[in-house]
């Protein structure tokens, strides 16, 4: 009985979390970077890669924010880690 309830709960969770993101780095896909936490355009030299919605890997979240500022784009974080 517990296993059935667990699978039912997981199934409902997967249905609710399935996205409808657009391809090609659309601005409504991914997580908004926290650019307010950084003193842009200077970024720390910390390697904590993030994959942008443009499928480009950035060394860290701050570098993604700095690129957005320089290029006047709105690339978001698709996922943590390399693309």
BAVOGU-754192 format. One record per residue: y, z, x of N, C-alpha, C in turn; chain. Coordinates in steps of 0.05 Angstrom, whole numbers. Layout:
// BAVOGU-754192
ATOM     nv     nw     nu    cav    caw    cau     cv     cw     cu c
ATOM      Y      Z      X      Y      Z      X      Y      Z      X A
...
END
This chain:
// BAVOGU-754192
ATOM     nv     nw     nu    cav    caw    cau     cv     cw     cu c
ATOM    -24      0     16      0      0      0     25      0     17 A
ATOM     25     16     39     48     17     57     52    -10     71 A
ATOM     30    -23     79     32    -48     92     44    -69     74 A
ATOM     36    -69     49     47    -89     29     77    -84     26 A
ATOM     85    -59     23    113    -53     20    129    -62     44 A
ATOM    118    -57     68    131    -65     93    135    -95     95 A
ATOM    114   -110     88    116   -140     89    136   -150     68 A
ATOM    136   -137     45    155   -145     24    184   -140     33 A
ATOM    188   -117     45    215   -110     56    223   -129     78 A
ATOM    205   -136     96    211   -155    117    217   -183    106 A
ATOM    202   -191     86    207   -217     73    234   -218     60 A
ATOM    242   -197     46    268   -197     33    290   -197     55 A
ATOM    286   -182     77    306   -181     98    309   -209    111 A
ATOM    287   -223    115    289   -250    127    303   -269    109 A
ATOM    299   -267     83    312   -285     64    342   -280     63 A
ATOM    349   -254     65    378   -247     63    392   -254     89 A
ATOM    379   -254    111    392   -259    137    391   -288    146 A
ATOM    378   -305    131    376   -333    140    404   -345    137 A
ATOM    413   -359    158    440   -369    158    442   -398    148 A
ATOM    467   -406    144    472   -434    136    493   -445    155 A
ATOM    490   -439    181    510   -447    201    510   -477    205 A
ATOM    534   -487    210    536   -516    216    531   -522    245 A
ATOM    523   -546    251    519   -553    279    545   -560    293 A
ATOM    543   -566    319    566   -575    335    587   -553    339 A
ATOM    579   -528    341    598   -507    347    618   -501    326 A
ATOM    611   -503    301    630   -498    279    640   -470    281 A
ATOM    665   -466    273    678   -440    276    666   -418    259 A
ATOM    651   -425    237    639   -404    220    612   -395    230 A
ATOM    603   -406    252    577   -399    263    581   -378    285 A
ATOM    562   -360    288    563   -340    309    581   -317    304 A
ATOM    584   -300    325    600   -276    323    626   -279    337 A
ATOM    647   -270    325    674   -271    336    675   -254    361 A
ATOM    684   -265    384    686   -248    408    709   -228    405 A
ATOM    706   -205    418    726   -184    417    747   -188    439 A
ATOM    764   -208    436    783   -216    457    805   -195    460 A
ATOM    810   -179    440    831   -158    442    824   -136    463 A
ATOM    799   -135    472    791   -115    491    797   -122    520 A
ATOM    807   -146    524    811   -156    552    840   -162    557 A
ATOM    848   -160    583    875   -167    592    875   -196    601 A
ATOM    874   -214    581    872   -243    587    897   -253    600 A
ATOM    895   -272    618    872   -288    624    854   -277    647 A
ATOM    861   -253    657    845   -241    678    819   -228    666 A
ATOM    796   -234    678    771   -223    668    756   -209    691 A
ATOM    740   -188    684    724   -175    704    702   -194    714 A
ATOM    694   -190    738    672   -206    750    645   -194    745 A
ATOM    640   -189    720    614   -177    711    597   -199    699 A
ATOM    572   -201    708    554   -221    698    539   -210    673 A
ATOM    548   -218    650    536   -210    624    537   -235    607 A
ATOM    521   -256    612    524   -282    600    523   -281    569 A
ATOM    539   -299    557    539   -304    529    537   -334    524 A
ATOM    523   -341    503    520   -369    495    540   -375    473 A
ATOM    558   -394    478    578   -401    458    567   -419    437 A
ATOM    582   -422    415    573   -439    394    575   -469    401 A
ATOM    586   -474    425    587   -501    435    563   -506    454 A
ATOM    544   -488    455    520   -489    472    527   -488    501 A
ATOM    548   -476    509    556   -472    537    553   -443    543 A
ATOM    542   -437    567    538   -409    576    563   -400    590 A
ATOM    574   -377    583    597   -365    596    588   -340    611 A
ATOM    600   -334    634    591   -311    650    593   -285    635 A
ATOM    612   -282    617    615   -258    601    633   -264    577 A
ATOM    636   -245    559    651   -249    535    681   -255    541 A
ATOM    691   -241    561    719   -245    569    724   -274    578 A
ATOM    706   -285    593    710   -313    602    709   -332    579 A
ATOM    693   -326    558    694   -343    534    721   -341    521 A
ATOM    732   -317    519    759   -313    508    780   -327    524 A
ATOM    778   -326    550    797   -339    568    797   -369    564 A
ATOM    772   -381    562    770   -409    557    782   -417    530 A
ATOM    777   -401    509    789   -406    483    819   -406    485 A
ATOM    830   -388    500    859   -386    503    870   -411    518 A
ATOM    856   -419    540    865   -442    555    863   -468    540 A
ATOM    840   -471    526    835   -497    512    844   -497    483 A
ATOM    854   -474    474    863   -472    446    840   -479    427 A
ATOM    817   -467    432    793   -471    415    785   -445    402 A
ATOM    764   -446    386    754   -422    373    723   -421    376 A
ATOM    714   -422    401    685   -420    406    677   -390    402 A
ATOM    655   -386    388    646   -359    382    620   -354    398 A
ATOM    610   -330    395    586   -322    409    562   -328    392 A
ATOM    546   -347    401    521   -355    387    500   -333    391 A
ATOM    498   -324    416    479   -303    422    485   -292    450 A
ATOM    476   -268    455    478   -256    482    457   -269    500 A
ATOM    464   -274    525    445   -287    543    453   -316    547 A
ATOM    437   -329    563    442   -357    570    433   -375    547 A
ATOM    446   -399    545    439   -418    524    412   -432    530 A
END
